[in-house]
Amino acid sequence: MKPKFILSPSILASDFSCLGAELKKLDEAGAEYVHIDVMDGEFVPNISIGIPVVRSIRKCSDRFFDVHLMVNEPVRYVKRFAEAGADGITVHAEACSNLADTIAQIKEAGAKAAISINPDTPVEVVYPYIEDIYMVLLMSVYPGYGGQTLIESTLDKAKKLREYADSHKPELYIEMDGGIKLSNVSDVIEAGVNVIVAGTGVFKGDVAANVKEFYSIGNEIMDGCSSDN
């Protein structure tokens, strides 16, 4: 069974002074995932939030916490993030000296495991691990900051990965993060992506209306793809 469309709003673009209220908006709007970016200032040139914040906001939402670890050697932290409430944990292939072990540690901790790759990393890097993960996150910008413009060439990577997944693991989720807005989300989904990370595209303006429109576009395209197969 091919995966359905899912929106994963990035709280990096939310108002951190009222994070609980922002999460409530997402819940009420029907967003299924919450994307949580964790940065260490080393793997990426920025610092965001950590385990205490994830633990605190877990009390405010029962949505799927899609935790994206942009940190070096994330294996050091996966157990604690899982204990704090992470449902899915994504690690960068570029940041792991032993990617297979890191994936195993995530699953042992009780979370779903996913791999992310940066725009310049060949998509083939994830192929050996497809059977052990539920999702691949393709970065469509260079990670570390929000508000960047989507790198068009990453759409070709998505198409290539979806083609590979169709013959090896059709249920694989493909997520894309970076520069995705209502104006370009159709192109992203048509490239084979089913999980959309959006920050300002969700939180700028009317959150409920933005979430509704993302789902309207996503479901229409995904339903069309299903009927074509």
RAPEWO-V437354 format. One record per residue. N is the residue number from 1. RES is the residue in one small letter. SS is DSSP state (helix for helix, strand for strand, loop for the rest). PHI is phi in radians with two decimals (999 if undefined). PSI is psi as a letter, one per 40 degrees, with the letter a starting at -180 (999 if undefined). Layout:
# RAPEWO-V437354
n->N res->RES ss->SS phi->PHI psi->PSI
n->N res->RES ss->SS phi->PHI psi->PSI
This chain:
# RAPEWO-V437354
n->1 res->m ss->loop phi->999 psi->h
n->2 res->k ss->loop phi->-1.31 psi->i
n->3 res->p ss->loop phi->-1.24 psi->i
n->4 res->k ss->loop phi->-1.58 psi->i
n->5 res->f ss->loop phi->-1.35 psi->h
n->6 res->i ss->strand phi->-2.40 psi->h
n->7 res->l ss->strand phi->-1.79 psi->h
n->8 res->s ss->strand phi->-2.15 psi->g
n->9 res->p ss->strand phi->-1.08 psi->h
n->10 res->s ss->strand phi->-1.55 psi->h
n->11 res->i ss->helix phi->-1.26 psi->e
n->12 res->l ss->helix phi->-1.04 psi->d
n->13 res->a ss->helix phi->-1.67 psi->e
n->14 res->s ss->loop phi->-1.51 psi->i
n->15 res->d ss->loop phi->-1.55 psi->h
n->16 res->f ss->helix phi->-1.21 psi->e
n->17 res->s ss->helix phi->-1.31 psi->e
n->18 res->c ss->helix phi->-2.50 psi->f
n->19 res->l ss->helix phi->-1.09 psi->d
n->20 res->g ss->helix phi->-1.07 psi->d
n->21 res->a ss->helix phi->-1.17 psi->d
n->22 res->e ss->helix phi->-1.13 psi->d
n->23 res->l ss->helix phi->-1.13 psi->d
n->24 res->k ss->helix phi->-1.10 psi->d
n->25 res->k ss->helix phi->-1.05 psi->d
n->26 res->l ss->helix phi->-1.13 psi->d
n->27 res->d ss->helix phi->-1.02 psi->d
n->28 res->e ss->helix phi->-1.17 psi->d
n->29 res->a ss->helix phi->-1.38 psi->e
n->30 res->g ss->loop phi->1.71 psi->e
n->31 res->a ss->loop phi->-1.16 psi->h
n->32 res->e ss->loop phi->-1.51 psi->d
n->33 res->y ss->strand phi->-1.99 psi->i
n->34 res->v ss->strand phi->-2.20 psi->h
n->35 res->h ss->strand phi->-1.59 psi->h
n->36 res->i ss->strand phi->-2.10 psi->h
n->37 res->d ss->strand phi->-1.55 psi->h
n->38 res->v ss->strand phi->-2.03 psi->h
n->39 res->m ss->strand phi->-2.19 psi->i
n->40 res->d ss->strand phi->-1.88 psi->e
n->41 res->g ss->loop phi->1.34 psi->e
n->42 res->e ss->loop phi->-2.05 psi->d
n->43 res->f ss->loop phi->-1.14 psi->d
n->44 res->v ss->loop phi->-2.23 psi->i
n->45 res->p ss->loop phi->-1.46 psi->f
n->46 res->n ss->loop phi->-2.80 psi->i
n->47 res->i ss->strand phi->-2.24 psi->h
n->48 res->s ss->loop phi->-2.17 psi->b
n->49 res->i ss->loop phi->-2.06 psi->i
n->50 res->g ss->loop phi->-2.38 psi->a
n->51 res->i ss->helix phi->-1.03 psi->d
n->52 res->p ss->helix phi->-1.04 psi->d
n->53 res->v ss->helix phi->-1.21 psi->d
n->54 res->v ss->helix phi->-1.04 psi->d
n->55 res->r ss->helix phi->-1.08 psi->d
n->56 res->s ss->helix phi->-1.21 psi->d
n->57 res->i ss->helix phi->-1.34 psi->e
n->58 res->r ss->helix phi->-1.01 psi->d
n->59 res->k ss->helix phi->-1.26 psi->e
n->60 res->c ss->helix phi->-1.72 psi->e
n->61 res->s ss->loop phi->-2.67 psi->i
n->62 res->d ss->loop phi->-1.85 psi->e
n->63 res->r ss->loop phi->-1.26 psi->i
n->64 res->f ss->strand phi->-1.23 psi->h
n->65 res->f ss->strand phi->-1.50 psi->h
n->66 res->d ss->strand phi->-1.66 psi->g
n->67 res->v ss->strand phi->-1.63 psi->h
n->68 res->h ss->strand phi->-1.89 psi->h
n->69 res->l ss->strand phi->-1.57 psi->h
n->70 res->m ss->strand phi->-1.68 psi->g
n->71 res->v ss->loop phi->-2.41 psi->i
n->72 res->n ss->loop phi->-1.27 psi->h
n->73 res->e ss->loop phi->0.81 psi->g
n->74 res->p ss->helix phi->-1.11 psi->e
n->75 res->v ss->helix phi->-0.96 psi->d
n->76 res->r ss->helix phi->-1.16 psi->d
n->77 res->y ss->loop phi->-2.09 psi->e
n->78 res->v ss->helix phi->-1.06 psi->d
n->79 res->k ss->helix phi->-1.10 psi->d
n->80 res->r ss->helix phi->-1.23 psi->d
n->81 res->f ss->helix phi->-1.19 psi->d
n->82 res->a ss->helix phi->-1.09 psi->d
n->83 res->e ss->helix phi->-1.15 psi->d
n->84 res->a ss->helix phi->-1.36 psi->e
n->85 res->g ss->loop phi->2.20 psi->e
n->86 res->a ss->loop phi->-1.21 psi->h
n->87 res->d ss->loop phi->-1.52 psi->d
n->88 res->g ss->strand phi->-2.20 psi->i
n->89 res->i ss->strand phi->-2.18 psi->h
n->90 res->t ss->strand phi->-1.87 psi->h
n->91 res->v ss->strand phi->-2.11 psi->i
n->92 res->h ss->strand phi->-1.50 psi->h
n->93 res->a ss->helix phi->-1.01 psi->d
n->94 res->e ss->helix phi->-1.26 psi->e
n->95 res->a ss->helix phi->-1.79 psi->e
n->96 res->c ss->loop phi->-1.98 psi->h
n->97 res->s ss->loop phi->-1.34 psi->d
n->98 res->n ss->loop phi->-2.41 psi->g
n->99 res->l ss->helix phi->-1.14 psi->d
n->100 res->a ss->helix phi->-1.06 psi->d
n->101 res->d ss->helix phi->-1.17 psi->d
n->102 res->t ss->helix phi->-1.08 psi->d
n->103 res->i ss->helix phi->-1.06 psi->d
n->104 res->a ss->helix phi->-1.08 psi->d
n->105 res->q ss->helix phi->-1.17 psi->d
n->106 res->i ss->helix phi->-1.08 psi->d
n->107 res->k ss->helix phi->-1.17 psi->d
n->108 res->e ss->helix phi->-1.12 psi->d
n->109 res->a ss->loop phi->-1.35 psi->e
n->110 res->g ss->loop phi->1.70 psi->e
n->111 res->a ss->loop phi->-1.88 psi->i
n->112 res->k ss->strand phi->-1.41 psi->i
n->113 res->a ss->strand phi->-1.84 psi->h
n->114 res->a ss->strand phi->-2.46 psi->i
n->115 res->i ss->strand phi->-2.05 psi->h
n->116 res->s ss->strand phi->-2.02 psi->i
n->117 res->i ss->strand phi->-2.33 psi->i
n->118 res->n ss->loop phi->-1.34 psi->i
n->119 res->p ss->loop phi->-0.98 psi->d
n->120 res->d ss->loop phi->-1.55 psi->e
n->121 res->t ss->loop phi->-1.49 psi->h
n->122 res->p ss->loop phi->-1.05 psi->i
n->123 res->v ss->helix phi->-1.15 psi->d
n->124 res->e ss->helix phi->-1.07 psi->e
n->125 res->v ss->helix phi->-1.00 psi->d
n->126 res->v ss->helix phi->-1.51 psi->e
n->127 res->y ss->helix phi->-0.95 psi->d
n->128 res->p ss->helix phi->-1.14 psi->e
n->129 res->y ss->helix phi->-1.91 psi->e
n->130 res->i ss->helix phi->-0.93 psi->d
n->131 res->e ss->helix phi->-1.21 psi->e
n->132 res->d ss->helix phi->-1.77 psi->e
n->133 res->i ss->loop phi->-2.22 psi->i
n->134 res->y ss->loop phi->-1.76 psi->e
n->135 res->m ss->strand phi->-2.71 psi->i
n->136 res->v ss->strand phi->-2.06 psi->h
n->137 res->l ss->strand phi->-1.80 psi->h
n->138 res->l ss->strand phi->-1.68 psi->h
n->139 res->m ss->strand phi->-1.33 psi->h
n->140 res->s ss->loop phi->-1.81 psi->e
n->141 res->v ss->loop phi->-2.48 psi->i
n->142 res->y ss->loop phi->-1.37 psi->h
n->143 res->p ss->loop phi->-1.19 psi->i
n->144 res->g ss->loop phi->2.36 psi->d
n->145 res->y ss->loop phi->-2.45 psi->i
n->146 res->g ss->loop phi->-1.51 psi->i
n->147 res->g ss->loop phi->1.37 psi->e
n->148 res->q ss->loop phi->-1.51 psi->i
n->149 res->t ss->loop phi->-1.59 psi->h
n->150 res->l ss->loop phi->-1.04 psi->h
n->151 res->i ss->loop phi->-1.47 psi->h
n->152 res->e ss->loop phi->-1.03 psi->d
n->153 res->s ss->helix phi->-1.12 psi->e
n->154 res->t ss->helix phi->-1.23 psi->e
n->155 res->l ss->helix phi->-1.17 psi->d
n->156 res->d ss->helix phi->-1.15 psi->d
n->157 res->k ss->helix phi->-1.12 psi->d
n->158 res->a ss->helix phi->-1.11 psi->d
n->159 res->k ss->helix phi->-1.07 psi->d
n->160 res->k ss->helix phi->-1.14 psi->d
n->161 res->l ss->helix phi->-1.18 psi->d
n->162 res->r ss->helix phi->-1.12 psi->d
n->163 res->e ss->helix phi->-1.10 psi->d
n->164 res->y ss->helix phi->-1.14 psi->d
n->165 res->a ss->helix phi->-1.11 psi->d
n->166 res->d ss->helix phi->-1.01 psi->d
n->167 res->s ss->helix phi->-1.75 psi->e
n->168 res->h ss->helix phi->-2.12 psi->d
n->169 res->k ss->loop phi->-2.78 psi->g
n->170 res->p ss->loop phi->-1.03 psi->d
n->171 res->e ss->loop phi->-1.43 psi->e
n->172 res->l ss->loop phi->-1.06 psi->h
n->173 res->y ss->strand phi->-1.42 psi->h
n->174 res->i ss->strand phi->-2.08 psi->h
n->175 res->e ss->strand phi->-1.94 psi->i
n->176 res->m ss->strand phi->-2.30 psi->i
n->177 res->d ss->strand phi->-2.41 psi->h
n->178 res->g ss->loop phi->2.27 psi->h
n->179 res->g ss->loop phi->1.27 psi->e
n->180 res->i ss->loop phi->-1.61 psi->h
n->181 res->k ss->loop phi->-2.34 psi->i
n->182 res->l ss->loop phi->-1.05 psi->d
n->183 res->s ss->loop phi->-1.30 psi->e
n->184 res->n ss->loop phi->-2.22 psi->e
n->185 res->v ss->helix phi->-1.11 psi->d
n->186 res->s ss->helix phi->-1.06 psi->d
n->187 res->d ss->helix phi->-1.08 psi->d
n->188 res->v ss->helix phi->-1.17 psi->d
n->189 res->i ss->helix phi->-1.16 psi->d
n->190 res->e ss->helix phi->-1.14 psi->e
n->191 res->a ss->loop phi->-1.39 psi->e
n->192 res->g ss->loop phi->2.00 psi->e
n->193 res->v ss->loop phi->-1.44 psi->h
n->194 res->n ss->loop phi->-2.07 psi->e
n->195 res->v ss->strand phi->-2.03 psi->h
n->196 res->i ss->strand phi->-1.87 psi->h
n->197 res->v ss->strand phi->-1.68 psi->h
n->198 res->a ss->strand phi->-2.42 psi->h
n->199 res->g ss->loop phi->-1.83 psi->c
n->200 res->t ss->helix phi->-1.11 psi->d
n->201 res->g ss->helix phi->-1.09 psi->d
n->202 res->v ss->helix phi->-1.74 psi->d
n->203 res->f ss->helix phi->-1.48 psi->e
n->204 res->k ss->loop phi->-1.46 psi->h
n->205 res->g ss->loop phi->1.68 psi->a
n->206 res->d ss->loop phi->-1.47 psi->h
n->207 res->v ss->helix phi->-1.03 psi->d
n->208 res->a ss->helix phi->-1.07 psi->d
n->209 res->a ss->helix phi->-1.15 psi->d
n->210 res->n ss->helix phi->-1.14 psi->d
n->211 res->v ss->helix phi->-1.07 psi->d
n->212 res->k ss->helix phi->-1.04 psi->d
n->213 res->e ss->helix phi->-1.21 psi->d
n->214 res->f ss->helix phi->-1.02 psi->d
n->215 res->y ss->helix phi->-1.19 psi->d
n->216 res->s ss->helix phi->-1.09 psi->d
n->217 res->i ss->helix phi->-1.16 psi->d
n->218 res->g ss->helix phi->-1.08 psi->d
n->219 res->n ss->helix phi->-1.16 psi->d
n->220 res->e ss->helix phi->-1.11 psi->d
n->221 res->i ss->helix phi->-1.21 psi->d
n->222 res->m ss->helix phi->-1.13 psi->d
n->223 res->d ss->helix phi->-1.12 psi->d
n->224 res->g ss->helix phi->-1.15 psi->d
n->225 res->c ss->helix phi->-1.12 psi->d
n->226 res->s ss->helix phi->-1.15 psi->d
n->227 res->s ss->helix phi->-1.27 psi->d
n->228 res->d ss->helix phi->-1.35 psi->e
n->229 res->n ss->loop phi->-1.75 psi->999
